[in-house]
Amino acid sequence: MDHALVPAREVFRHFPALLVVAFYLISVVAVGVFAYGLWLRIRKYCAGRPANRFDLMWRRILGAAWTIGGQVTLRKRDSYAGWAHALIFWAFAGLFIGTLIIMVDHDFLRPITPALQFWKGTFYLWNSLILDLMGVGLLVGLGMMATRRWRFGLAQLDYSRPDRNPGEYSRLGYVRDDQVFLWGLFVIGATGFLIEGLRICADRPPFEVWSVVGWQLANGIDALGLSPATASRLHLYIWWLHAVLALAFVAYIPYSKAIHMLVDMANLLFRDELAGKRLPGIADGAAAMGYRGLADFTWKELMDLDACTKCGRCHIACPARAGGWPLSPRDLILDLREHAEATLGGRSWLHETRVRQVHGAVAGGLIKGETLWACTTCLACVEACPVGIEHVPLIVQMRRTLIEEGILDRNLQDVLEKLAHYGNSFGEPGHNRAKWTQGLPFKVTDARTEPVDFLWFVGDYASYDPSLQEITRSVARIFRKAGLRFGILYEAERNSGNDVRRVGEEGLYQLLAGHNVAALARAQFKEIVTTDPHSYNTIKFEYPAFGATYSVRHYTEVIRELLETGRLPVRRRLDAVVTYHDPCYLSRYTEVTDAPRAILQALGLTLIEMGRNRSNSFCCGAGGGRIWMTDAGAAERPSVQRIKEALQIPRVTYFVVGCPKDVTMFRDAVKTTGNEGRLQVKDLIELVEEAIGSDGDSCVADVS
Amino acid sequence: MKIVTFAKHVPSSVVTPRIAHSGDRIDEDGLSHEVNEADLYAIEEALYQRSLHKGSVTAITIGPGRAKEALHIAYAKGVDQAIQVVDEALRGVNPVLNVMAAAKVVKKLEYDMIFAGIQAEDDLQGQFGIGLAEALGIPAVTAVTEIRASPGEKVATVMRELGGGFKEEIEVDLPCLLTIQFGIRRLRYTPVMAIVRSRSRKIEQVTVESLAIPTEGLQGNAPLRVMKLSYPEDGGRCELIRGSAEEAARKLVHKLVEAGVV
């Protein structure tokens, strides 16, 4: 074959037959070890309980392809890491395809007939160019990652645990795994270039100028004064080094963090878009609710455990961790993974080592009660996770076990008992629920007896908390002023159950939700409007399981429409610098982030965002039933941290929220930090009323 | 160790009770019921003792059909056996009948200890446990706050809290009856699911009639008769202080000083 005429290269350059055989033998062993490791993992998932993640398969495939191809979740909020990973991902994929091409050409087509071979000529030249560029991408990406990991000093890459003392465990295994993975790939990439350079240096085929990196490398080797014969000999050694490393890497994949290449693709394919928003129910006839051990986990949950790459995004997003509670979503997943690997197989070579082993149930034993109770179910971890791990449903399942076992905060127990008896968390009689309406100059329609357009689901806090009732009346006045036909359920309304469910008291949730669904069925209305984002979530996403699907909106969405259609004319534009805190249940859960901002704009206010906004909002610390618990964290409360974040904004006067629990939490935080003079916590509706004027107001003079 | 406990189904405070026309009892209509709290402490303690000494816990309720809900809760808490004495006529509110019925049922059971709540929330009589011990001819200790049982030696040492922080330690032979003081142990939470699950568990039912208790002597001409119930008197005085915030605060301080509070 004339190389000068047809560009190509010999796959096993100058190899004696024995070495070729040796190569194939090693390859078979490597692939065998890989397949065994992969099988161990798959066998582990098959041991899981069933979960239906096979619906809407095309949507899943397209969604996963978009997320993975575009590295969307990785680039979100961390473009450095995202782009570095994109370089590695695409380069690795490209180089893998390049290897597959050679395999098909050399090992499948050539034995049939050399006439079928295509890895030559123009194709070979383009292939060489592209793979050289891919190689550069890989090394640059890895270099960026190494710099980030070992030079930036990022909090998310610090593996220390918030729940244990340094001497009680060692995560050196995790650090080693990172090193082996990153430097392993780097050396494989670098030796790949080196053998190309040595080969070109030895043979100098002129068309190899297309291998841009290899050609320059060959020039460099020349400049070092290496003779073509020496280069040719060295080529053999480096070729083997490269081959053995690459095959060792293949074998190493399923026993290390490298498995994320495969597991995470599957994990993203099978993720639940409503994870956390719509919690799983309880199987009929179950002996106990919740997750006592690994046998209760679904296959997807077992896969979630393997999917974690310890990127730490959940770790730094978690308000419980920030507030000094023992919970880190990352460590929760890693603890469960270590446990699953130890008991169900599919074990990583490098892992955490413990001084003290924990025995007993998973919930309350391996994962301590106080860790599980620390979760605010704010969903920041699920939202931040680039690989689709669903922490919150898992935490709730384990909380269900704690509830069964009676391991819960005393105050929470009192509140649950009040909820069971009275239907509200305040322990007030049901007939006091609409007592707040007595302060209004008009009667709020009883939706049980009169048809309405908007059924207003007021919620516990807005109804019973005396410090919030004026805000609730404000909503009523604004609705009335806009001429809405709205009504409430009076004492027929119960706590929506959203947070009760997230506490893990599923039976009580079903009682409350069942009661509300029955009450709603007796009322005539077109859509539901809620004051409380938590109620909004459960009515929207979870009540349909009770056979009740409604059109639901948060009051900010309704107000926005009223402002934009002119049904609520702004009489007095407000002039102030404000910042807006996205409630978790309004941003991450129900994805309402534009309406509150549109309202602020319509009122004439200047909105300056905090660093963490919209779906990246930072929880006030009240969600998931935390508002009913009393255990304190070791650091500053999340609400205080948030207020301090807001105070960074120059000239900010209002801290605007759209959730009754936020008003309570942040007013308290402002008070306890002594910032009452500097920052005022306002519910959106208070500002709306200020700008619109309420019924009976003589606000003519206010028109500016 | 075998322990027998009782769970009275009493009106809960969710709904304010109304006095019936007859004037000697409250109207059942619209009431909601719960397990008498003191009985929950007795059951909780019984379960704790079982965790120490093995054995079993039986819960008994006396009352109309609805009272079996009390046994669902007892099952949800963890008792092993539940018996209802169905009393549709007096609805489980007559302490004399209750003692007689309980004695008949308990005599058929094996037991080392009987735990009763210190009192029932609905009548605050506090005589059921004592009466039952008398009927069974076993010793009774009331208002117990701590139990150290030695079932092997057929003896138990129990603690009672007297006024002013004084404590009394009593040794009592088994079998015995203890009335259990509030707060002897923290009540564990009972999940709603556990109650739902326990609804399908077997409740042994016996009627008062089948126990052959002479009920005629317990109504009209009983040695002890409820004559009249009355509503709470509106005793408190409420005064609204008007005026501007400063003025009102000044008035309030003045009044507090006058009342000797400040």
Contacts between the chains, C-beta under 8 A, distances in Angstrom:
chain1	res1	chain2	res2	distance
A	282	B	193	7.0
A	287	B	197	7.9
A	288	B	193	8.0
A	289	B	191	7.3
A	289	B	193	5.2
A	403	B	189	6.7
A	403	B	191	5.0
A	404	B	191	5.7
A	404	B	193	7.5
A	404	B	194	6.9
A	406	B	188	3.5
A	406	B	189	5.0
A	408	B	189	5.8
A	410	B	186	7.6
A	413	B	189	4.7
A	416	B	189	6.5
A	417	B	189	7.6
A	420	B	192	6.6
A	421	B	12	6.3
A	421	B	14	5.1
A	421	B	32	7.8
A	421	B	34	7.4
A	422	B	14	5.9
A	429	B	14	7.0
A	505	B	191	6.2
A	505	B	192	6.7
A	506	B	191	8.0
A	506	B	192	7.9
A	506	B	193	6.1
A	507	B	191	5.6
A	507	B	192	2.9
A	507	B	193	3.5
A	507	B	194	7.5
A	507	B	195	7.2
A	507	B	196	5.8
A	508	B	191	7.5
A	508	B	192	4.5
A	510	B	192	7.5
A	511	B	192	6.0
